[in-house]
Amino acid sequence: MNDASVQATASDAASCKLSASRLGYWIDPFASMFSSFHRKMPLINRGYYARVRSIELLLHRFLGTNSNAKQVIVLGAGQDTMFFRLKTMHPELLKDTLYVEMDFPMITKSKVRLCRRHKAVAECIGEVETNEIEMKAQGYALAAADLRELSTVQEKLTWAGIDPTIPTLVLSECVLCYMEPEYSQPLIDWFGSAFTDCAIIVYEQIRPHDAFGQTMVENISLRGCDLKSIHAYPEPEDQHKRFAASGFGHVECWDMNRVYYEYLPLDERRQKEHLELFDELEEYHMLQGHYCLVVAVKNATSLYMSALELYQSKDD
């Protein structure tokens, strides 16, 4: 039952991203192909803007490096459209890049079906090898796997064409938090040990012990989605230790308030703040303070720089 509820969050996230993008927080011509429209509260729209835009900026930095070959692995990709947006809006960033998405078989089955249904998506992917639950094309793969089964993850990434010697960026948005540490930690350890040049970006909940955090955890649990690792890594410092122990030499963990005010471009942020009437600022700050963005880089001399350089000031 918990697995089913967690899988349902893929549809929730797609719906929230469609709501925010349709209002102009970012451009996504593919969002409506993977979800139906239900306008969300301004609090949700602005939160998703901070989430999507911060990860997008980091991803663009990685893809814009001078490496001849790069790899992106998206854990628990759900109905995310980032690859399709990149392919149509910034194709130069995907040159010599392999982009691999992974999720539960039921999720990938739905995504395969939607990709087949919409001509714009099919044309974006190009010639493809496919079955009911997986796809593989030039520069892209959609793989079905339960992330708790490390051997299956390894097998599927090999099938997709992932090479551990090539610079690799791993993305995890509200995924590892739904896994017990006994499953998530071996996965992180493997990326830290098996890959020569690797970075991981994680977006997930933190700070479960104060009043707001306790309510957050309870509300998510009532939806059937237990945050199974939040008490093991409750604070930013715990996230730092988590990845440092797995061989990542440089780690930064900021809560989303700091990301929003110190990392997102100032002029852009101010423009987005005028898209909707917003009278939930205090609640927004409380919510953002209970989510974090982690950047863990294996080598300080990595091609995509150290985590501190990725997190440049708002005046840069």
C-alpha positions as CSV (number, residue, x, y, z in Angstrom):
1,M,0.0,0.0,0.0
2,N,2.9,2.4,0.8
3,D,4.4,1.6,-2.6
4,A,1.2,2.5,-4.4
5,S,0.9,5.8,-2.5
6,V,4.4,6.7,-3.2
7,Q,3.9,6.0,-6.9
8,A,0.8,8.2,-6.9
9,T,3.1,11.1,-6.0
10,A,4.4,11.0,-9.6
11,S,1.0,12.2,-10.8
12,D,0.7,14.8,-8.0
13,A,4.1,16.3,-8.9
14,A,3.2,16.3,-12.6
15,S,0.0,18.2,-11.8
16,C,1.8,20.7,-9.7
17,K,4.4,21.3,-12.4
18,L,1.7,21.8,-15.0
19,S,-0.1,24.4,-12.7
20,A,3.1,26.4,-12.2
21,S,4.3,26.3,-15.7
22,R,0.9,27.2,-17.2
23,L,1.0,30.4,-15.0
24,G,4.4,31.3,-16.4
25,Y,6.8,30.2,-13.7
26,W,8.8,28.4,-16.4
27,I,8.1,27.3,-20.0
28,D,7.1,23.7,-20.5
29,P,5.2,22.8,-23.7
30,F,5.2,19.1,-22.6
31,A,3.6,19.4,-19.1
32,S,0.0,19.1,-20.4
33,M,0.8,15.9,-22.1
34,F,1.6,14.1,-18.9
35,S,-1.0,15.6,-16.6
36,S,-4.5,17.2,-16.5
37,F,-4.7,20.8,-15.3
38,H,-5.8,21.7,-11.8
39,R,-4.7,25.1,-10.6
40,K,-2.8,24.9,-7.4
41,M,-2.5,27.4,-4.6
42,P,0.1,30.2,-5.0
43,L,2.1,28.6,-2.1
44,I,2.4,25.4,-4.1
45,N,3.2,27.1,-7.4
46,R,6.0,29.2,-5.9
47,G,7.4,26.2,-4.1
48,Y,7.5,24.2,-7.3
49,Y,9.2,27.1,-9.1
50,A,12.0,27.1,-6.5
51,R,12.3,23.4,-6.8
52,V,12.3,23.0,-10.5
53,R,14.3,26.1,-11.3
54,S,17.1,25.4,-8.8
55,I,17.6,21.9,-10.1
56,E,17.4,23.1,-13.7
57,L,20.1,25.7,-13.1
58,L,22.4,23.1,-11.6
59,L,21.7,20.6,-14.4
60,H,22.4,23.3,-17.0
61,R,25.8,24.0,-15.3
62,F,26.7,20.3,-15.5
63,L,25.6,19.9,-19.1
64,G,27.5,23.1,-20.0
65,T,30.9,21.8,-19.0
66,N,33.6,21.0,-21.5
67,S,33.4,17.2,-21.1
68,N,33.0,15.4,-24.4
69,A,30.6,12.9,-22.8
70,K,28.3,13.2,-19.9
71,Q,25.5,11.1,-18.2
72,V,22.4,12.1,-16.2
73,I,20.5,9.5,-14.1
74,V,17.1,10.5,-12.8
75,L,16.0,8.4,-9.9
76,G,12.2,8.2,-9.5
77,A,11.7,10.3,-12.6
78,G,7.9,9.9,-12.6
79,Q,6.2,12.0,-15.4
80,D,9.0,14.6,-15.4
81,T,9.5,16.4,-18.7
82,M,13.0,17.8,-18.2
83,F,14.6,15.7,-21.0
84,F,12.0,16.7,-23.5
85,R,12.3,20.4,-22.6
86,L,16.1,20.2,-23.0
87,K,15.9,18.4,-26.3
88,T,13.6,21.0,-27.8
89,M,14.8,24.2,-26.1
90,H,18.5,23.5,-25.4
91,P,19.6,20.7,-27.7
92,E,23.2,21.8,-27.5
93,L,23.3,20.9,-23.8
94,L,22.4,17.3,-24.6
95,K,25.3,16.8,-27.2
96,D,27.2,13.6,-26.3
97,T,24.9,13.1,-23.3
98,L,23.1,10.0,-22.2
99,Y,20.0,10.8,-20.1
100,V,18.4,7.9,-18.2
101,E,15.2,7.9,-16.2
102,M,14.3,5.2,-13.7
103,D,11.1,4.4,-11.8
104,F,8.7,1.7,-10.7
105,P,7.5,-0.4,-13.6
106,M,3.9,0.9,-13.1
107,I,5.2,4.4,-13.5
108,T,7.4,3.7,-16.5
109,K,4.5,1.8,-18.2
110,S,2.3,4.9,-17.9
111,K,5.1,7.1,-19.3
112,V,5.7,4.8,-22.2
113,R,2.1,5.0,-23.1
114,L,2.0,8.8,-22.9
115,C,5.1,9.1,-25.0
116,R,3.6,6.9,-27.7
117,R,0.3,8.9,-27.6
118,H,1.8,12.3,-28.1
119,K,3.5,13.0,-31.5
120,A,5.6,15.8,-30.1
121,V,7.1,13.6,-27.5
122,A,7.7,10.7,-29.9
123,E,9.4,13.0,-32.3
124,C,11.5,14.4,-29.5
125,I,12.7,10.9,-28.5
126,G,13.3,9.7,-32.1
127,E,13.8,6.2,-33.2
128,V,13.2,4.0,-30.2
129,E,13.4,0.4,-28.9
130,T,10.5,-0.1,-26.7
131,N,8.2,-2.5,-24.8
132,E,5.3,-1.9,-22.4
133,I,7.5,-0.6,-19.6
134,E,10.8,0.6,-21.1
135,M,12.3,2.6,-23.9
136,K,15.7,3.2,-25.3
137,A,16.8,5.7,-28.0
138,Q,19.8,7.6,-29.0
139,G,20.8,9.6,-25.9
140,Y,17.8,8.6,-23.8
141,A,16.5,5.6,-21.9
142,L,13.6,4.9,-19.6
143,A,14.3,2.0,-17.3
144,A,11.9,0.1,-15.0
145,A,13.4,-0.7,-11.5
146,D,12.6,-0.8,-7.8
147,L,15.4,1.4,-6.4
148,R,15.5,-0.7,-3.3
149,E,16.9,-3.6,-5.4
150,L,20.5,-2.4,-6.1
151,S,21.4,-5.4,-8.3
152,T,18.4,-4.5,-10.6
153,V,19.4,-0.8,-10.7
154,Q,22.9,-1.8,-11.7
155,E,21.6,-4.2,-14.4
156,K,19.2,-1.6,-15.8
157,L,21.8,1.1,-15.9
158,T,24.1,-1.2,-17.8
159,W,21.2,-2.0,-20.2
160,A,20.7,1.8,-20.7
161,G,24.4,2.2,-21.6
162,I,25.7,4.0,-18.5
163,D,29.5,4.0,-18.2
164,P,30.9,4.5,-14.7
165,T,34.0,6.2,-16.1
166,I,32.1,9.0,-17.7
167,P,31.1,12.2,-15.6
168,T,27.7,11.5,-14.2
169,L,25.0,13.6,-12.5
170,V,22.4,11.8,-10.4
171,L,19.1,13.6,-9.6
172,S,16.7,12.6,-6.8
173,E,13.6,14.6,-6.2
174,C,11.6,13.4,-3.1
175,V,12.7,9.8,-3.8
176,L,15.3,8.7,-1.3
177,C,13.2,10.0,1.6
178,Y,10.6,7.3,0.9
179,M,13.2,4.6,1.2
180,E,14.5,3.1,4.4
181,P,18.2,4.0,5.0
182,E,19.1,0.3,4.6
183,Y,18.1,0.6,1.0
184,S,19.0,4.2,0.1
185,Q,22.5,4.1,1.7
186,P,23.8,1.2,-0.4
187,L,22.6,3.0,-3.5
188,I,24.4,6.2,-2.6
189,D,27.5,4.2,-1.6
190,W,27.5,2.5,-4.9
191,F,27.4,5.7,-6.8
192,G,30.2,7.0,-4.6
193,S,32.4,4.0,-5.1
194,A,31.7,2.7,-8.6
195,F,31.6,6.0,-10.5
196,T,34.9,7.8,-11.3
197,D,33.4,11.3,-11.4
198,C,30.0,11.6,-9.9
199,A,27.7,14.2,-8.3
200,I,24.3,13.8,-6.7
201,I,21.5,16.4,-6.4
202,V,18.8,15.6,-3.8
203,Y,15.6,17.5,-3.0
204,E,13.7,16.2,0.0
205,Q,12.1,17.0,3.4
206,I,14.1,17.8,6.5
207,R,13.5,19.0,10.1
208,P,10.8,16.7,11.4
209,H,11.2,17.5,15.0
210,D,9.7,21.0,15.4
211,A,5.9,21.6,15.4
212,F,5.7,22.3,11.6
213,G,7.9,19.3,10.8
214,Q,5.8,17.0,12.9
215,T,2.6,18.1,11.2
216,M,4.3,17.7,7.8
217,V,5.4,14.2,8.5
218,E,2.0,13.2,9.9
219,N,0.1,14.7,6.9
220,I,2.3,12.9,4.4
221,S,1.9,9.7,6.4
222,L,-1.9,10.0,6.3
223,R,-1.5,10.0,2.5
224,G,0.2,6.6,2.8
225,C,3.6,7.9,2.0
226,D,5.8,7.5,5.1
227,L,9.0,9.5,5.1
228,K,11.2,6.5,6.0
229,S,14.5,8.2,6.2
230,I,13.7,11.7,7.5
231,H,14.5,10.8,11.1
232,A,17.8,9.3,10.1
233,Y,18.8,12.5,8.3
234,P,16.7,15.2,10.0
235,E,19.1,18.3,9.6
236,P,21.3,19.7,6.9
237,E,24.4,18.5,8.8
238,D,23.1,15.0,8.8
239,Q,22.7,15.1,5.0
240,H,26.3,16.3,4.8
241,K,27.5,13.4,6.9
242,R,25.4,11.0,4.8
243,F,27.1,11.8,1.5
244,A,30.5,12.4,2.9
245,A,30.4,8.9,4.4
246,S,29.7,7.6,0.8
247,G,32.8,9.0,-0.7
248,F,31.6,12.4,-1.8
249,G,34.4,14.8,-1.0
250,H,32.4,18.0,-1.1
251,V,28.8,18.4,0.1
252,E,26.5,21.4,0.4
253,C,23.0,21.2,1.9
254,W,20.8,24.3,1.9
255,D,17.2,24.6,3.0
256,M,15.0,26.0,0.2
257,N,14.6,29.4,1.8
258,R,18.3,29.9,1.3
259,V,18.2,28.5,-2.2
260,Y,15.3,30.8,-3.1
261,Y,16.8,34.0,-1.8
262,E,20.5,33.3,-2.4
263,Y,20.8,31.1,-5.4
264,L,17.9,31.8,-7.8
265,P,18.6,34.9,-10.1
266,L,17.3,38.0,-8.3
267,D,15.6,39.7,-11.3
268,E,14.0,36.5,-12.4
269,R,12.7,35.7,-8.9
270,R,11.2,39.2,-8.5
271,Q,9.4,38.8,-11.9
272,K,7.9,35.5,-10.9
273,E,6.7,36.9,-7.6
274,H,4.3,39.2,-9.5
275,L,2.6,36.3,-11.3
276,E,0.0,35.8,-8.6
277,L,-1.4,37.5,-5.6
278,F,0.5,36.0,-2.6
279,D,-0.5,36.4,1.0
280,E,1.1,33.2,2.4
281,L,4.7,34.4,2.9
282,E,5.1,33.2,6.5
283,E,3.7,29.8,5.6
284,Y,5.9,29.7,2.5
285,H,9.0,30.4,4.6
286,M,8.0,27.6,7.1
287,L,7.4,25.1,4.3
288,Q,10.6,26.0,2.4
289,G,12.5,25.7,5.6
290,H,11.5,22.0,5.8
291,Y,12.8,21.1,2.4
292,C,16.5,21.0,1.3
293,L,18.6,20.8,-1.8
294,V,21.8,18.7,-1.5
295,V,24.7,18.9,-3.9
296,A,27.3,16.1,-3.3
297,V,30.3,16.0,-5.5
298,K,32.8,13.1,-5.4
299,N,35.9,15.0,-6.5
300,A,36.7,18.6,-5.6
301,T,38.3,18.9,-9.1
302,S,35.2,17.6,-10.8
303,L,34.4,18.9,-14.3
304,Y,31.2,20.6,-12.9
305,M,33.2,22.3,-10.1
306,S,32.8,22.0,-6.4
307,A,29.4,22.3,-4.7
308,L,30.4,25.7,-3.4
309,E,31.0,27.0,-6.9
310,L,27.6,25.5,-8.0
311,Y,25.9,27.5,-5.3
312,Q,27.0,31.0,-6.3
313,S,25.6,34.1,-4.6
314,K,22.6,35.9,-5.9
315,D,24.8,38.7,-7.1
316,D,26.8,36.5,-9.4
